[in-house]
């Protein structure tokens, strides 16, 4: 009796025991190599960010320089439309809609 083992990097080991080989005969053995499971361990070390679980608001802080550099009309509604999560029913491009009552949706 014989034992056959097939090993290849990246594949699971194939093993068969008790193979009988008789004199004057051919023995055909089908070896199927299946890909091995990839096992990798990654350790990330970093400080935990501080998250305020009670605060549920979104804020926007713009400096005077940022407001002057933005191509918007110079009214409070233009700043409101820059806020995250806000949309309105019309775009006030260069003040073309100033004086018109916009509807804001959050």
Order of alpha helices (4+ residues) and beta strands (2+ residues): beta-beta-alpha-alpha-beta-beta
